């Protein structure tokens, strides 16, 4: 089983699951350079889509609450069902966008608004929000598959070694797939519009490609579920946090396994209220990094990029938006080349990201205009800065994700996902107000 999990086919299935990770944020936003020209909101559409995505994340917060309160178990069956439902709903939303993306509705007699587009984006983002909370804990069950075989042979040390190696491979496949969830739509966008004034096909075909991408993700989930269904010893939530206890349960019986769990209580376990707050607060630097990086990556930049680059022409906006999504896989591959890094590095990366994002926001303000030639140079410089920004931000996030997963603490991965979604929600609401209810970015 160890060889099976670490072989090409299961890891390819994990990669395919990752392809459905950010279909709304990466996929629909890749079409924004075209949508801002066709929809009545214009450049303000980006901030409204950002808020719609965060509204869809309410589903993710409901899952987080159910897991934390014990209403939803961290079993492979329950998590797999949540992921499957989210992928199916997102696939249906992308399919509906093929026909209804350009429908507008008058609300209260005002100007027509893209209510249908915003609603379907909100529905599709149900999958996006749940990925950071459910994908990693679910695939932790896949990493535990080889443990039973090693433990049955009496090799507990070998079981832990196999768990670490398999966990690293599964984690890498997942986050590389997540990176490609942005690469594939951006490449389709490049093919669709090599230049902003040159369109080879319309939005319906683009949304069709997103729906097919979601179907591929569901096929990967089906294969992983098949592997997990054939397991003889399904792990408990305690076993996920403590694989050595799972080994003891298989080799020595329940009594010794329970003793090992008592001697070393699981991190962030709801049954240990005295330990959980202290353990949670011990990682406050990482939580702060997650919230800060999420505000910058998932809210600030998507909301103002149309103003920062769109003022200098459609080609500038199209190039900047597509580069932003194309560089995601670069950051996803970086954890394969580097080991765990220090908190100081994460803080430095976040500081650089914040500075570059502040520069982009400043460009978006009309008073920053200094003349056509200067604006052209600024647009080129902004694209370069955006490239560096996305790499440093995602590098900071993904490296710490990998660190926690290789330490076999999926509960920390769960809290990391909660922090990412919380930061994105706060940032989206803030920039929605700034863009739509103030004159800061008005032309």
C-alpha positions as CSV (number, residue, x, y, z in Angstrom):
1,X,0.0,0.0,0.0
2,X,2.9,2.3,0.7
3,X,4.1,1.9,-2.8
4,X,0.6,2.4,-4.1
5,X,0.0,5.6,-2.3
6,X,3.4,7.0,-3.3
7,X,3.1,5.9,-6.9
8,X,2.2,8.0,-9.9
9,X,-1.6,7.2,-10.2
10,X,-2.6,8.2,-6.6
11,X,-0.5,11.3,-6.6
12,X,-1.9,12.2,-10.0
13,X,-5.4,11.9,-8.4
14,X,-4.3,14.2,-5.6
15,X,-3.0,16.6,-8.2
16,X,-6.4,16.5,-9.9
17,X,-8.2,17.3,-6.6
18,X,-6.0,20.3,-6.3
19,X,-7.1,21.5,-9.7
20,X,-10.5,22.4,-8.3
21,X,-9.0,24.4,-5.4
22,X,-9.4,27.9,-6.6
23,X,-11.7,27.8,-9.6
24,X,-13.6,31.0,-8.7
25,X,-10.7,33.1,-7.5
26,X,-8.3,32.0,-10.2
27,X,-10.7,30.9,-12.9
28,X,-13.4,33.6,-13.0
29,X,-10.9,36.3,-12.2
30,X,-8.8,35.3,-15.2
31,X,-11.8,36.4,-17.4
32,X,-12.1,39.8,-15.7
33,X,-10.2,41.8,-18.4
34,X,-13.0,40.8,-20.7
35,X,-15.8,41.1,-18.3
36,X,-15.0,44.6,-17.2
37,X,-15.7,45.7,-20.8
38,X,-19.0,43.9,-21.1
39,X,-20.6,44.2,-17.6
40,X,-22.2,47.4,-16.4
41,X,-20.0,47.6,-13.2
42,X,-16.9,48.2,-15.2
43,X,-13.7,48.3,-13.1
44,X,-15.7,48.1,-9.9
45,X,-16.7,44.5,-10.9
46,X,-13.5,43.1,-9.4
47,X,-14.2,44.4,-5.9
48,X,-17.8,43.1,-6.1
49,X,-16.6,39.7,-7.3
50,X,-14.1,39.6,-4.4
51,X,-16.9,40.2,-1.9
52,X,-19.1,37.5,-3.6
53,X,-16.3,35.0,-3.2
54,X,-16.0,35.8,0.5
55,X,-19.8,35.4,0.8
56,X,-19.4,31.9,-0.6
57,X,-16.8,31.3,2.1
58,X,-19.6,31.2,4.7
59,X,-19.9,27.6,3.7
60,X,-16.3,27.1,4.7
61,X,-16.9,28.7,8.1
62,X,-19.9,26.5,8.7
63,X,-17.7,23.5,8.0
64,X,-15.1,24.9,10.4
65,X,-17.7,25.4,13.1
66,X,-19.2,21.9,12.6
67,X,-15.7,20.3,12.8
68,X,-14.8,22.3,15.9
69,X,-18.0,21.6,17.7
70,X,-17.9,17.9,16.8
71,X,-21.0,18.0,14.7
72,X,-18.9,16.8,11.7
73,X,-16.3,14.1,12.2
74,X,-12.9,14.3,10.6
75,X,-13.3,10.9,9.1
76,X,-12.5,10.3,5.4
77,X,-16.1,9.6,4.7
78,X,-17.5,12.9,6.1
79,X,-14.7,15.1,4.7
80,X,-14.9,13.4,1.4
81,X,-18.6,14.0,1.2
82,X,-18.1,17.7,2.0
83,X,-15.5,18.0,-0.7
84,X,-17.5,16.1,-3.2
85,X,-20.6,18.3,-2.7
86,X,-18.5,21.5,-3.0
87,X,-16.9,20.3,-6.2
88,X,-20.2,19.3,-7.7
89,X,-21.8,22.7,-6.8
90,X,-18.9,24.6,-8.3
91,X,-19.0,22.5,-11.5
92,X,-22.8,23.3,-11.8
93,X,-22.1,27.0,-11.2
94,X,-19.4,27.1,-13.9
95,X,-21.8,25.3,-16.3
96,X,-24.5,27.8,-15.6
97,X,-22.1,30.7,-16.3
98,X,-21.8,29.4,-19.9
99,X,-25.3,30.7,-20.6
100,X,-26.0,33.3,-17.9
101,X,-22.7,35.2,-17.3
102,X,-23.9,38.3,-19.1
103,X,-27.4,38.5,-17.7
104,X,-28.2,41.7,-15.8
105,X,-30.9,42.7,-13.5
106,X,-32.2,46.1,-12.4
107,X,-32.4,46.4,-8.6
108,X,-34.8,49.1,-7.3
109,X,-35.0,50.9,-10.6
110,X,-31.2,51.7,-10.6
111,X,-28.7,50.8,-13.3
112,X,-28.5,47.2,-14.4
113,X,-26.2,45.0,-12.3
114,X,-24.6,41.6,-12.9
115,X,-26.6,39.9,-10.2
116,X,-26.4,36.5,-12.0
117,X,-22.7,36.6,-12.4
118,X,-22.1,37.6,-8.8
119,X,-24.5,34.9,-7.5
120,X,-22.9,32.1,-9.6
121,X,-19.5,33.3,-8.5
122,X,-20.6,33.1,-4.9
123,X,-21.9,29.6,-5.4
124,X,-18.7,28.5,-7.2
125,X,-16.5,29.9,-4.4
126,X,-18.1,27.4,-2.0
127,X,-15.4,25.1,-3.3
128,X,-12.6,27.7,-3.0
129,X,-13.3,28.4,0.6
130,X,-13.6,24.8,1.8
131,X,-10.3,23.7,0.2
132,X,-8.1,25.3,2.9
133,X,-10.2,23.7,5.6
134,X,-11.0,20.2,4.2
135,X,-8.5,19.2,1.5
136,X,-5.4,18.8,3.7
137,X,-7.2,17.0,6.6
138,X,-8.9,14.7,4.1
139,X,-5.7,13.8,2.3
140,X,-4.0,13.1,5.7
141,X,-6.1,9.9,5.7
142,X,-4.4,9.0,2.4
143,X,-1.0,9.5,4.0
144,X,-2.0,7.2,6.8
145,X,-2.7,4.3,4.5
146,X,0.8,2.9,4.5
147,X,1.0,3.1,8.3
148,X,-1.3,0.1,8.8
149,X,0.9,-2.2,6.8
150,X,4.1,-1.2,8.5
151,X,2.5,-1.4,11.9
152,X,1.1,-4.9,11.2
153,X,4.6,-6.0,10.5
154,X,5.8,-4.7,13.9
155,X,7.9,-1.9,12.5
156,X,6.5,1.2,14.3
157,X,9.6,3.3,13.5
158,X,9.3,2.3,9.8
159,X,5.6,3.2,9.9
160,X,6.3,6.7,11.1
161,X,9.0,7.1,8.5
162,X,6.7,6.0,5.8
163,X,4.0,8.4,7.1
164,X,6.4,11.3,6.9
165,X,7.6,10.5,3.4
166,X,4.1,9.8,2.1
167,X,2.7,12.9,3.8
168,X,5.3,15.1,2.0
169,X,4.5,13.6,-1.4
170,X,0.7,14.0,-0.9
171,X,1.1,17.5,0.3
172,X,3.4,18.5,-2.6
173,X,1.0,17.0,-5.1
174,X,-2.0,18.8,-3.6
175,X,-0.4,22.2,-3.5
176,X,1.2,21.9,-7.0
177,X,-2.3,21.0,-8.2
178,X,-3.7,24.0,-6.4
179,X,-1.2,26.2,-8.2
180,X,-2.2,24.7,-11.5
181,X,-5.8,25.6,-10.7
182,X,-4.7,29.1,-11.5
183,X,-2.3,28.2,-14.3
184,X,-4.8,26.4,-16.5
185,X,-7.4,29.2,-16.6
186,X,-4.7,31.8,-17.2
187,X,-3.3,29.8,-20.1
188,X,-6.8,29.5,-21.6
189,X,-7.1,33.2,-21.1
190,X,-3.9,33.8,-23.0
191,X,-5.2,31.6,-25.9
192,X,-8.5,33.4,-25.8
193,X,-7.0,36.9,-25.9
194,X,-3.3,37.1,-27.0
195,X,-4.0,40.8,-26.9
196,X,-6.9,42.6,-25.3
197,X,-8.3,43.7,-28.7
198,X,-7.9,40.2,-30.2
199,X,-10.4,37.5,-29.1
200,X,-10.3,34.0,-30.5
201,X,-13.4,32.8,-28.6
202,X,-16.0,34.2,-26.2
203,X,-16.6,33.7,-22.4
204,X,-18.9,30.7,-22.8
205,X,-16.0,28.5,-24.0
206,X,-13.9,29.8,-21.2
207,X,-16.4,28.9,-18.6
208,X,-16.8,25.5,-20.2
209,X,-13.1,24.9,-19.6
210,X,-13.6,25.7,-16.0
211,X,-16.5,23.2,-15.7
212,X,-14.3,20.5,-17.3
213,X,-11.5,21.3,-14.8
214,X,-14.0,20.8,-12.0
215,X,-15.0,17.4,-13.5
216,X,-11.4,16.4,-13.6
217,X,-11.1,17.3,-9.9
218,X,-14.1,15.2,-9.1
219,X,-12.6,12.2,-10.9
220,X,-9.5,12.5,-8.8
221,X,-11.6,12.7,-5.6
222,X,-13.4,9.6,-6.7
223,X,-10.2,7.6,-7.1
224,X,-8.8,8.7,-3.7
225,X,-12.2,7.8,-2.1
226,X,-11.9,4.4,-3.7
227,X,-8.5,3.9,-2.1
228,X,-9.7,5.0,1.3
229,X,-12.8,2.9,1.1
230,X,-10.7,-0.3,0.8
231,X,-8.8,0.4,4.0
232,X,-9.3,-2.1,6.7
233,X,-8.4,0.2,9.6
234,X,-9.9,3.6,9.2
235,X,-8.0,6.1,11.4
236,X,-9.7,8.1,14.1
237,X,-9.2,11.9,14.6
238,X,-6.8,11.0,17.4
239,X,-4.9,8.7,15.0
240,X,-4.6,11.6,12.5
241,X,-2.9,13.8,15.1
242,X,-0.9,10.9,16.5
243,X,0.0,8.2,14.0
244,X,2.1,6.4,16.6
245,X,-1.1,5.8,18.6
246,X,-2.7,4.4,15.5
247,X,0.2,2.0,15.0
248,X,-0.1,0.9,18.7
249,X,-3.8,0.3,18.2
250,X,-3.1,-2.0,15.2
251,X,-0.1,-3.9,16.9
252,X,-0.9,-3.9,20.6
253,X,-4.6,-3.3,20.9
254,X,-6.8,-0.4,22.1
255,X,-5.5,-0.2,25.7
256,X,-1.9,0.8,24.8
257,X,-3.0,3.1,22.1
258,X,-5.3,4.9,24.5
259,X,-2.4,5.2,27.0
260,X,-0.2,6.8,24.3
261,X,-3.0,9.3,23.5
262,X,-3.3,10.2,27.2
263,X,0.4,10.7,27.6
264,X,0.6,13.0,24.6
265,X,-2.7,14.8,24.0
266,X,-3.5,15.9,20.4
267,X,-3.0,19.5,19.4
268,X,-6.1,21.7,19.3
269,X,-8.3,18.8,20.4
270,X,-11.7,20.0,21.5
271,X,-11.6,17.5,24.4
272,X,-8.6,19.4,26.0
273,X,-9.9,23.0,26.6
274,X,-7.1,23.8,29.0
275,X,-4.4,22.9,26.4
276,X,-6.1,24.1,23.2
277,X,-5.9,27.9,23.8
278,X,-2.2,27.7,24.9
279,X,-1.3,25.6,21.9
280,X,-3.3,27.9,19.6
281,X,-1.6,31.1,20.9
282,X,1.8,29.5,20.6
283,X,1.4,29.8,16.9
284,X,0.1,33.4,16.8
285,X,3.0,34.6,14.6
286,X,1.9,32.1,11.9
287,X,-1.8,33.0,12.3
288,X,-0.9,36.7,11.9
289,X,1.1,35.8,8.8
290,X,-1.8,33.9,7.3
291,X,-4.3,36.7,8.0
292,X,-2.0,39.4,6.6
293,X,-1.0,37.4,3.5
294,X,-4.6,36.5,2.8
295,X,-5.8,40.1,3.0
296,X,-3.1,41.1,0.5
297,X,-3.5,38.1,-1.8
298,X,-7.2,37.5,-1.8
299,X,-8.7,40.9,-1.3
300,X,-6.4,44.0,-1.8
301,X,-4.8,43.0,-5.1
302,X,-7.9,41.6,-6.9
303,X,-10.0,44.5,-5.9
304,X,-7.7,47.3,-7.1
305,X,-5.8,45.7,-9.9
306,X,-8.4,46.8,-12.5
307,X,-7.8,50.4,-11.5
308,X,-4.0,50.1,-11.2
309,X,-3.5,48.5,-14.6
310,X,-6.7,49.2,-16.4
311,X,-6.1,53.0,-16.6
312,X,-3.2,52.3,-19.0
313,X,-5.2,50.2,-21.4
314,X,-6.8,46.8,-21.7
315,X,-3.5,45.1,-22.7
316,X,-1.9,46.2,-19.4
317,X,-4.7,44.9,-17.3
318,X,-4.9,41.7,-19.2
319,X,-1.1,41.1,-18.9
320,X,-1.0,42.0,-15.2
321,X,-4.1,39.8,-14.3
322,X,-2.9,36.8,-16.3
323,X,0.7,37.0,-14.9
324,X,-0.8,37.1,-11.4
325,X,-2.4,33.8,-11.9
326,X,0.3,32.2,-14.1
327,X,2.9,32.6,-11.3
328,X,1.0,30.6,-8.8
329,X,2.5,27.2,-9.8
330,X,6.0,28.8,-9.4
331,X,5.3,29.3,-5.7
332,X,3.8,25.9,-5.5
333,X,7.0,24.2,-6.8
334,X,9.3,26.1,-4.4
335,X,8.5,23.9,-1.3
336,X,10.0,21.0,-3.3
337,X,13.3,22.8,-3.5
338,X,13.6,24.2,0.0
339,X,13.1,22.9,3.5
340,X,11.4,24.5,6.4
341,X,12.3,28.2,6.9
342,X,12.1,30.4,9.9
343,X,9.4,32.7,11.1
344,X,11.7,35.7,10.4
345,X,11.7,34.8,6.7
346,X,7.9,34.5,6.6
347,X,7.7,38.0,8.3
348,X,10.2,39.5,5.8
349,X,8.3,38.0,2.9
350,X,5.0,39.4,4.2
351,X,6.6,42.8,4.7
352,X,7.9,42.8,1.1
353,X,4.5,41.7,-0.1
354,X,2.8,44.5,1.8
355,X,5.1,47.1,0.4
356,X,4.6,46.0,-3.2
357,X,0.8,45.8,-2.7
358,X,0.8,49.3,-1.2
359,X,2.6,50.5,-4.4
360,X,0.0,48.9,-6.6
361,X,-2.8,50.5,-4.5
362,X,-1.1,53.9,-4.9
363,X,-1.0,53.5,-8.6
364,X,-4.8,52.8,-8.6
365,X,-5.5,56.2,-7.1
366,X,-6.1,58.7,-10.0
367,X,-4.0,61.5,-8.3
368,X,-1.0,59.3,-8.9
369,X,-1.2,60.0,-12.7
370,X,1.9,61.8,-14.0
371,X,1.5,61.7,-17.7
372,X,1.1,59.1,-20.5
373,X,4.8,58.1,-20.8
374,X,5.3,57.9,-17.0
375,X,2.1,55.9,-16.7
376,X,3.4,53.4,-19.2
377,X,6.6,52.9,-17.3
378,X,4.6,52.6,-14.1
379,X,2.4,49.9,-15.6
380,X,5.4,47.9,-16.7
381,X,7.0,48.3,-13.3
382,X,3.8,47.3,-11.6
383,X,3.7,44.1,-13.6
384,X,7.2,43.2,-12.4
385,X,6.4,44.0,-8.9
386,X,3.2,41.9,-9.1
387,X,5.3,39.0,-10.2
388,X,7.6,39.2,-7.2
389,X,4.7,39.9,-4.9
390,X,2.8,36.8,-5.8
391,X,5.9,34.6,-5.4
392,X,6.8,35.9,-2.0
393,X,3.3,35.8,-0.7
394,X,2.5,32.3,-1.8
395,X,6.0,31.1,-0.8
396,X,5.4,32.3,2.7
397,X,2.0,30.6,2.9
398,X,2.9,27.3,1.2
399,X,6.2,26.7,3.1
400,X,4.4,26.9,6.4
401,X,1.6,24.7,5.1
402,X,4.2,22.1,4.2
403,X,5.9,22.4,7.6
404,X,2.8,21.7,9.5
405,X,1.7,18.8,7.3
406,X,5.0,17.0,7.5
407,X,4.8,17.3,11.3
408,X,1.5,15.4,11.0
409,X,-0.7,18.1,12.6
410,X,-3.8,18.3,10.4
411,X,-5.6,20.2,13.1
412,X,-3.1,23.0,12.7
413,X,-3.8,22.9,9.0
414,X,-7.5,23.2,9.8
415,X,-6.8,26.4,11.8
416,X,-4.5,27.7,9.2
417,X,-7.4,27.4,6.7
418,X,-9.7,29.2,9.0
419,X,-7.2,32.1,9.4
420,X,-6.8,32.4,5.6
421,X,-10.5,32.6,5.1
422,X,-10.9,35.1,7.9
423,X,-8.3,37.4,6.5
424,X,-9.8,37.2,3.0
425,X,-13.3,38.1,4.3
426,X,-12.1,41.1,6.3
427,X,-10.0,42.4,3.4
428,X,-12.8,41.9,0.8
429,X,-15.3,43.8,2.9
430,X,-12.8,46.6,3.5
431,X,-11.9,47.1,-0.2
432,X,-15.5,46.7,-1.3
433,X,-16.3,49.7,0.8
434,X,-13.3,51.7,-0.4
435,X,-14.0,51.0,-4.1
436,X,-17.8,51.3,-4.2
437,X,-18.6,53.8,-1.5
438,X,-15.7,56.2,-1.5
439,X,-14.2,58.4,-4.2
440,X,-10.6,57.2,-3.6
441,X,-10.4,55.2,-6.8
442,X,-13.0,57.1,-8.9
443,X,-11.8,58.3,-12.2
